[in-house]
Amino acid sequence: MGTFFVVRNAAPPWGDYGEMLVSGMASRQDDGSIALERAGPFVPPITLIAPDVLVVTDAFRRELEGSGLRGLSFRGAIRKRIVRVDWRHWDRTKSDPERYPPDGEPENYILRRRHNAALAHEIGPLWEVVIDTDGDGESRDVVRTSTGRIFVSEAGREWLAHNAGEWLQFLEP
């Protein structure tokens, strides 16, 4: 098997606060789908939630489908709670966010706000990247280990770094 790299989110601004604003939260539903709770209106083209849920926007899904990368399929994600926190215009060079959430817990950026259906419609469909744990990786550019870690081939790393390098980093295992 060729060289594969561990996929991680790029370091967000403001530590755990930035991580929550960039990635949000996900929970697996009984039917296997992912329910997302996150801030908008800005959604990065690709983000890793926890160690094993890779989510993409509709536009980025289309780019991935045309990328030639092997081993990718997609399942629609449920936009369970989408809230308006327009953090994208905050100064990301500062060590603290422009505003802290209620009670200081990063999750409260999302959990202390009501779902905004109009905003969910505005951001459009979001997709979980479905990655098998089967096989040896020889015929795929994206693989998942039995522990849930996501790896990409050299070709996958090059394509993702070129098209979404601001949002991801790639580490040698």
Contacts in CASP RR format, 6 or more apart in sequence:
PFRMAT RR
TARGET T0000
AUTHOR 0000-0000-0000
METHOD contacts of the structure
MODEL  1
MGTFFVVRNAAPPWGDYGEMLVSGMASRQDDGSIALERAGPFVPPITLIA
PDVLVVTDAFRRELEGSGLRGLSFRGAIRKRIVRVDWRHWDRTKSDPERY
PPDGEPENYILRRRHNAALAHEIGPLWEVVIDTDGDGESRDVVRTSTGRI
FVSEAGREWLAHNAGEWLQFLEP
1 136 0 8 1.000
1 137 0 8 1.000
1 138 0 8 1.000
2 153 0 8 1.000
2 154 0 8 1.000
3 153 0 8 1.000
3 154 0 8 1.000
3 172 0 8 1.000
4 137 0 8 1.000
4 143 0 8 1.000
4 151 0 8 1.000
4 152 0 8 1.000
4 153 0 8 1.000
4 154 0 8 1.000
4 173 0 8 1.000
5 151 0 8 1.000
5 152 0 8 1.000
5 153 0 8 1.000
5 154 0 8 1.000
5 157 0 8 1.000
5 170 0 8 1.000
5 171 0 8 1.000
5 172 0 8 1.000
5 173 0 8 1.000
6 149 0 8 1.000
6 150 0 8 1.000
6 151 0 8 1.000
6 170 0 8 1.000
6 171 0 8 1.000
6 172 0 8 1.000
6 173 0 8 1.000
7 48 0 8 1.000
7 54 0 8 1.000
7 150 0 8 1.000
7 151 0 8 1.000
7 152 0 8 1.000
7 160 0 8 1.000
7 168 0 8 1.000
7 169 0 8 1.000
7 170 0 8 1.000
8 48 0 8 1.000
8 168 0 8 1.000
8 169 0 8 1.000
8 170 0 8 1.000
8 171 0 8 1.000
9 19 0 8 1.000
9 22 0 8 1.000
9 23 0 8 1.000
9 47 0 8 1.000
9 48 0 8 1.000
9 167 0 8 1.000
9 168 0 8 1.000
9 169 0 8 1.000
10 165 0 8 1.000
10 166 0 8 1.000
10 167 0 8 1.000
10 168 0 8 1.000
10 169 0 8 1.000
11 169 0 8 1.000
12 18 0 8 1.000
12 19 0 8 1.000
12 21 0 8 1.000
12 22 0 8 1.000
12 23 0 8 1.000
13 90 0 8 1.000
13 92 0 8 1.000
13 93 0 8 1.000
13 94 0 8 1.000
13 97 0 8 1.000
14 21 0 8 1.000
14 92 0 8 1.000
14 94 0 8 1.000
14 95 0 8 1.000
14 96 0 8 1.000
14 97 0 8 1.000
16 106 0 8 1.000
17 97 0 8 1.000
17 100 0 8 1.000
17 101 0 8 1.000
17 106 0 8 1.000
17 109 0 8 1.000
18 87 0 8 1.000
18 97 0 8 1.000
18 106 0 8 1.000
19 106 0 8 1.000
20 39 0 8 1.000
20 106 0 8 1.000
20 107 0 8 1.000
20 109 0 8 1.000
20 110 0 8 1.000
21 39 0 8 1.000
21 85 0 8 1.000
21 87 0 8 1.000
21 97 0 8 1.000
21 109 0 8 1.000
22 44 0 8 1.000
22 47 0 8 1.000
22 167 0 8 1.000
23 38 0 8 1.000
23 47 0 8 1.000
23 48 0 8 1.000
23 49 0 8 1.000
24 36 0 8 1.000
24 37 0 8 1.000
24 38 0 8 1.000
24 39 0 8 1.000
24 47 0 8 1.000
24 49 0 8 1.000
24 110 0 8 1.000
25 36 0 8 1.000
25 37 0 8 1.000
25 38 0 8 1.000
25 49 0 8 1.000
25 107 0 8 1.000
25 110 0 8 1.000
26 34 0 8 1.000
26 35 0 8 1.000
26 36 0 8 1.000
26 37 0 8 1.000
26 49 0 8 1.000
26 50 0 8 1.000
26 53 0 8 1.000
26 55 0 8 1.000
26 77 0 8 1.000
27 34 0 8 1.000
27 35 0 8 1.000
27 37 0 8 1.000
27 80 0 8 1.000
28 34 0 8 1.000
28 35 0 8 1.000
29 35 0 8 1.000
29 78 0 8 1.000
33 75 0 8 1.000
33 76 0 8 1.000
33 77 0 8 1.000
33 78 0 8 1.000
33 128 0 8 1.000
34 53 0 8 1.000
34 55 0 8 1.000
34 75 0 8 1.000
34 76 0 8 1.000
34 77 0 8 1.000
34 78 0 8 1.000
34 128 0 8 1.000
35 77 0 8 1.000
35 78 0 8 1.000
35 80 0 8 1.000
36 49 0 8 1.000
36 55 0 8 1.000
36 77 0 8 1.000
36 78 0 8 1.000
36 79 0 8 1.000
36 80 0 8 1.000
36 81 0 8 1.000
36 82 0 8 1.000
36 126 0 8 1.000
37 80 0 8 1.000
37 81 0 8 1.000
37 82 0 8 1.000
37 83 0 8 1.000
37 110 0 8 1.000
37 111 0 8 1.000
38 81 0 8 1.000
38 82 0 8 1.000
38 83 0 8 1.000
38 110 0 8 1.000
39 82 0 8 1.000
39 83 0 8 1.000
39 84 0 8 1.000
39 85 0 8 1.000
39 87 0 8 1.000
39 109 0 8 1.000
39 110 0 8 1.000
40 82 0 8 1.000
40 83 0 8 1.000
40 84 0 8 1.000
40 85 0 8 1.000
40 86 0 8 1.000
40 119 0 8 1.000
40 123 0 8 1.000
41 84 0 8 1.000
41 86 0 8 1.000
41 119 0 8 1.000
41 122 0 8 1.000
41 123 0 8 1.000
42 86 0 8 1.000
42 87 0 8 1.000
42 88 0 8 1.000
43 57 0 8 1.000
43 123 0 8 1.000
43 126 0 8 1.000
44 57 0 8 1.000
44 164 0 8 1.000
44 166 0 8 1.000
44 167 0 8 1.000
45 56 0 8 1.000
45 57 0 8 1.000
45 59 0 8 1.000
45 60 0 8 1.000
45 63 0 8 1.000
45 163 0 8 1.000
45 164 0 8 1.000
45 167 0 8 1.000
46 54 0 8 1.000
46 55 0 8 1.000
46 56 0 8 1.000
46 57 0 8 1.000
46 60 0 8 1.000
46 160 0 8 1.000
46 164 0 8 1.000
46 167 0 8 1.000
46 168 0 8 1.000
47 54 0 8 1.000
47 55 0 8 1.000
47 167 0 8 1.000
48 54 0 8 1.000
48 55 0 8 1.000
48 150 0 8 1.000
48 168 0 8 1.000
49 55 0 8 1.000
51 148 0 8 1.000
51 149 0 8 1.000
51 150 0 8 1.000
52 144 0 8 1.000
52 148 0 8 1.000
52 149 0 8 1.000
52 150 0 8 1.000
53 128 0 8 1.000
54 128 0 8 1.000
54 129 0 8 1.000
54 131 0 8 1.000
54 150 0 8 1.000
55 77 0 8 1.000
55 126 0 8 1.000
55 127 0 8 1.000
55 128 0 8 1.000
55 129 0 8 1.000
56 64 0 8 1.000
56 74 0 8 1.000
56 126 0 8 1.000
56 127 0 8 1.000
56 129 0 8 1.000
57 123 0 8 1.000
57 124 0 8 1.000
57 125 0 8 1.000
57 126 0 8 1.000
57 127 0 8 1.000
58 124 0 8 1.000
58 125 0 8 1.000
58 126 0 8 1.000
58 127 0 8 1.000
60 163 0 8 1.000
60 164 0 8 1.000
61 74 0 8 1.000
61 127 0 8 1.000
63 163 0 8 1.000
64 72 0 8 1.000
64 129 0 8 1.000
65 72 0 8 1.000
67 159 0 8 1.000
67 163 0 8 1.000
68 159 0 8 1.000
69 141 0 8 1.000
69 142 0 8 1.000
69 155 0 8 1.000
69 156 0 8 1.000
69 159 0 8 1.000
70 139 0 8 1.000
70 140 0 8 1.000
70 141 0 8 1.000
70 142 0 8 1.000
71 131 0 8 1.000
71 132 0 8 1.000
71 139 0 8 1.000
71 140 0 8 1.000
71 141 0 8 1.000
71 142 0 8 1.000
71 143 0 8 1.000
72 129 0 8 1.000
72 130 0 8 1.000
72 131 0 8 1.000
72 141 0 8 1.000
72 142 0 8 1.000
73 129 0 8 1.000
73 130 0 8 1.000
74 127 0 8 1.000
74 128 0 8 1.000
74 129 0 8 1.000
74 130 0 8 1.000
75 127 0 8 1.000
75 128 0 8 1.000
75 130 0 8 1.000
76 125 0 8 1.000
76 126 0 8 1.000
76 127 0 8 1.000
76 128 0 8 1.000
77 125 0 8 1.000
77 126 0 8 1.000
77 127 0 8 1.000
77 128 0 8 1.000
79 120 0 8 1.000
79 123 0 8 1.000
79 124 0 8 1.000
79 126 0 8 1.000
80 115 0 8 1.000
81 110 0 8 1.000
81 111 0 8 1.000
81 113 0 8 1.000
81 114 0 8 1.000
81 115 0 8 1.000
82 115 0 8 1.000
82 116 0 8 1.000
82 119 0 8 1.000
82 120 0 8 1.000
82 123 0 8 1.000
83 109 0 8 1.000
83 110 0 8 1.000
83 113 0 8 1.000
83 114 0 8 1.000
83 115 0 8 1.000
83 116 0 8 1.000
83 119 0 8 1.000
84 113 0 8 1.000
84 116 0 8 1.000
84 119 0 8 1.000
85 109 0 8 1.000
85 110 0 8 1.000
85 113 0 8 1.000
87 97 0 8 1.000
87 98 0 8 1.000
90 97 0 8 1.000
90 98 0 8 1.000
90 99 0 8 1.000
91 98 0 8 1.000
101 107 0 8 1.000
101 108 0 8 1.000
101 109 0 8 1.000
101 112 0 8 1.000
102 108 0 8 1.000
102 112 0 8 1.000
103 112 0 8 1.000
129 142 0 8 1.000
131 142 0 8 1.000
131 143 0 8 1.000
131 144 0 8 1.000
131 150 0 8 1.000
132 140 0 8 1.000
132 143 0 8 1.000
132 144 0 8 1.000
133 143 0 8 1.000
133 144 0 8 1.000
133 145 0 8 1.000
133 146 0 8 1.000
133 148 0 8 1.000
135 143 0 8 1.000
137 143 0 8 1.000
137 153 0 8 1.000
140 153 0 8 1.000
141 152 0 8 1.000
141 153 0 8 1.000
141 155 0 8 1.000
141 156 0 8 1.000
141 159 0 8 1.000
142 150 0 8 1.000
142 151 0 8 1.000
142 152 0 8 1.000
142 153 0 8 1.000
142 156 0 8 1.000
143 150 0 8 1.000
143 151 0 8 1.000
143 152 0 8 1.000
144 150 0 8 1.000
144 151 0 8 1.000
145 151 0 8 1.000
151 173 0 8 1.000
152 160 0 8 1.000
152 170 0 8 1.000
157 170 0 8 1.000
160 168 0 8 1.000
160 170 0 8 1.000
161 168 0 8 1.000
161 170 0 8 1.000
END
